[in-house]
Amino acid sequence: MKEKQERFLQLYEPIHDRFERFCRAKLYGRTSVMEYSDLINDSLIIAFEKLDTLKSKKAFLSFLFGIAIRVLSNHTKKIKEERLTFDGQSLGVPDMNDQTTLSAELHFLYEALNQLNEEQRESIILFEISGFSIKEIAELHQSSESAVKQRLKRGRKKLLLILEDNEIIKEKEVTNG
């Protein structure tokens, strides 16, 4: 057991920051769904239990991302079921303990990302924020590389329009230009 723990930590420590950024981005603005730290913890527990199924050390980050995506999906389904069983009403109480320390630009970027559809948002997060290759994203999504490229292209275009509508890019150009 101790050997398995050491092997797991050797794989996880170098990629901790990338995995945390991925989880933060996936849950930004969705604290009613779950906290990013809970997503990290739940994913790591499952990854540790299934470590023996990992075929390559190089695939560990993809392995974690896949687990996190499934954990979030299962949790979201569970919440939807709970909302339906609560007499069809949702309280929608904001989390007053949320102490976000992100810069304004990052805040607006995440807000804009939330306006994209799930596939585009996830592709952009994986590619631009987490540094995955198009091939790796295609494998994670079980789709073709051209489909991923198309999602990235359309997602970037829509993201640009959203940010321009919010005048984020215009203000930045004025201050830099």
N, C-alpha and C positions, 0 to 999 in steps of 0.2 A: 504494500500500500504506500509506504514512504517513497519507494522508487517511482511509483506512478505519480505521486504528488510532485516530486522533483522534476520529472519529465514534463509534466503539465506546466509548471512554473517556468521552465526553460523555454517552452514554446510561447507562453502567454506574455511574459514580461516585455519582450521587445516590441510587441504589437499592442500593448495596453492602450496607448494614447490614440492610435488609429481606431481601435474598437470603441473606445469611449466617445470619440467624436462622432462615429457612425450612430451610436445609440442616442446621443444628444440630438443629432440632426433628425433622426427618425421620429423622435417624440417631442420635438420643439412645438410648443403651442398646444400640445395634447396631454397636459398634465392630468386631465380628467381620465385619461386612459390608463396611464401608469407612469411612474417616475423612471427616468433613464437609469438611475442606479439599480432599481429593481429589475429592469430589463437586463442589465449587465450581470447582476447576481444570478438571476434565473438561467440565463444563457450559459454562464460559466459552470453552474452545477450540472446542467445537462451535458455540456461539453466534456466535463471531467468524467461523468458516468459513461459516456460513449467514446472516450479517448481511444479505446482499442480498435474502434472501427475506422479511425483516421488512416488513410492509405499513404499520405505523404506529409512530411513536416512542412513543406512549402504551402500546402493547402490549408494550414491551420486557420489563417485569418478568414478564408472563404468558408471554412467549416463553422467558425463562430458566427459569421454574418448570416449564414443559412439558418442556424439555430435561432438567432435573435429574431429574424424575420418570422419564423414559425411561432416562436413564443409570443411575439406581439400580435400576430394574426389570431392565435388561439385566445389570447387575453381579450382582444377586441370583440371576438365572437361571444365570449363569456359575458362581457359587459352589455352587449346588445341584448342578450337573453335576459339578463337581470333587469334591464330597463323595461323590457316588455312585461316582465312579471310584476313590476311595481305599479300596477294599475295604469300602465301606459303613460306615466308621467315621469319627466326627468327634472331633477332639482336644478341642475346647472349651477352649482355653487362654485365660484372661483377659489383657487387655492391661494390664500392670503400669505402663506409661508414661503411662496416661491421667491427666492432671492437670486434672480438672474443677474449675472454680472457681465453679460455680453455687450460688446460695443454696439452703437446704434446701427452701423452698417450691417453687422452680422444679424442683428435683430430683424432688420428689413429684408435681408436675404432669406432668412428662415420663414418670415411671413409670406414672402413671395413664393418660396418653395411649397408652402402649404396649399397654395392655390392651384398647383399643378395636379394632374391626375396621378394616381399611385405609381403607375409604371414609370412615368417620366420623372417624378420626384425621386423614386428609388434609384433609377439609373443615374441621375445627376449626382445624387449623394454618393453612390458607390464610385463613380468615375472621378468627379471633381473634388470631393471632400476626402474620400477614403483611398483614392489612388489605385483603384482596380483597373485592369485593362478591359477593353471591350470584350475580348475573348472570355475573361473570367466572369464578367457580368452576364454574358450570354449563357454560360454554363450554370450560373446561379439561378437565372430566370428560366432556364430550359427553353431558350429561344435561339434564333439565328443572330449572328453578328450584325447583319444588315438591319434587323429589327431593333437591336440595341442602338445602332448608329442613328436610326430614324427617330427613336425616342429621345436620344440626346439632342439631336438637331431641333426637333419640335419643342422639346422642353426648354432649351436655351432661348429659342425665339420667343416663346410665351413668357419666359422669365424676364427677358429684356423688355417686353411690352408692359408687363406688370410693374417693373421697377421704373420705367419711363413714366407710366401713368401716375405713380406715386412721387414723381419728380426727384427720385433719389439720384439717378444718373445725371439729370440736368444740373442739380445743385453741385454735384461733385465736379462736373465739367467746368462750371463757373468758377469754383474755388481753385481748381487746378489750372485753368486756362488763362 
